[in-house]
């Protein structure tokens, strides 16, 4: 299993084979989102850059408001909530 800072499993992502690196290796810039030069994922920014954690599993506030606010607009609220539960569970192991 190859987890991102937020708990997503990159090893199950078909796109990882195409781009070759996870958002961890891209310093918080997932391949599927267009960023300005210095902008990064807000979850990565909070966990790694602001708090110095290896991942969100070290944070006492997991899952926080950022998890609920930062979501793929193409998925339902229900699927988003399920994804948060899954990622949180992976990080707490």
C-alpha positions as CSV (number, residue, x, y, z in Angstrom):
1,X,0.0,0.0,0.0
2,X,1.3,3.4,-0.9
3,X,-0.6,6.1,1.1
4,X,-0.6,9.8,0.5
5,X,-0.5,12.3,3.3
6,X,-4.3,12.3,3.4
7,X,-4.6,8.5,3.4
8,X,-5.5,7.8,-0.2
9,X,-4.0,4.5,-1.5
10,X,-1.9,5.4,-4.6
11,X,-1.0,1.8,-5.3
12,X,-4.6,1.2,-6.4
13,X,-4.6,4.2,-8.7
14,X,-4.3,3.5,-12.5
15,X,-3.1,7.0,-13.1
16,X,-0.1,6.5,-10.9
17,X,1.4,4.3,-13.5
18,X,1.0,7.0,-16.0
19,X,2.5,9.9,-14.0
20,X,4.9,7.8,-12.0
21,X,4.7,9.8,-8.7
22,X,2.2,10.3,-5.9
23,X,1.2,13.7,-4.7
24,X,3.6,13.1,-1.8
25,X,6.5,12.9,-4.3
26,X,5.1,15.9,-6.1
27,X,5.1,17.8,-2.7
28,X,1.4,18.1,-2.5
29,X,0.6,18.8,-6.1
30,X,-1.7,15.9,-7.4
31,X,-1.4,15.3,-11.1
32,X,-5.1,15.7,-11.7
33,X,-5.4,19.3,-10.5
34,X,-3.9,22.4,-12.1
35,X,-2.0,24.5,-9.7
36,X,-0.4,27.9,-9.6
37,X,3.3,27.9,-9.2
38,X,3.4,27.8,-5.4
39,X,-0.1,26.4,-4.6
40,X,-0.4,22.9,-3.1
41,X,-3.2,20.7,-1.9
42,X,-4.6,22.2,1.3
43,X,-4.4,18.9,3.2
44,X,-0.7,18.5,2.3
45,X,-0.1,22.1,3.2
46,X,-1.7,21.7,6.6
47,X,-0.2,18.4,7.5
48,X,3.3,18.6,6.1
49,X,4.2,22.2,5.5
50,X,2.4,23.9,8.5
51,X,2.5,21.1,11.1
52,X,5.5,19.0,10.1
53,X,3.6,15.7,10.1
54,X,4.5,12.8,7.9
55,X,0.7,12.3,7.3
56,X,-2.6,13.3,8.7
57,X,-2.6,10.2,10.9
58,X,-0.4,12.2,13.3
59,X,-3.0,14.9,13.7
60,X,-5.4,14.8,16.7
61,X,-8.1,16.5,14.6
62,X,-8.3,13.8,11.9
63,X,-10.6,14.1,9.9
64,X,-10.7,17.8,10.0
65,X,-12.8,20.4,8.2
66,X,-10.3,20.5,5.3
67,X,-11.2,16.9,4.5
68,X,-14.9,17.7,4.2
69,X,-14.3,20.9,2.2
70,X,-11.7,19.6,-0.2
71,X,-13.5,17.2,-2.5
72,X,-13.9,16.1,-6.1
73,X,-17.0,17.9,-7.4
74,X,-17.7,14.9,-9.6
75,X,-18.6,12.6,-6.7
76,X,-21.6,12.6,-4.4
77,X,-21.5,13.8,-0.8
78,X,-22.2,10.2,0.3
79,X,-19.2,8.9,-1.7
80,X,-17.0,11.7,-0.4
81,X,-17.9,10.8,3.2
82,X,-17.2,7.1,2.5
83,X,-13.8,8.1,1.1
84,X,-13.0,10.1,4.2
85,X,-13.9,7.2,6.4
86,X,-11.7,4.8,4.4
87,X,-8.7,7.2,4.3
88,X,-9.0,7.9,8.1
89,X,-9.1,4.2,8.8
90,X,-5.9,3.6,6.8
91,X,-4.1,6.5,8.5
92,X,-5.0,5.3,12.0
93,X,-3.6,1.8,11.5
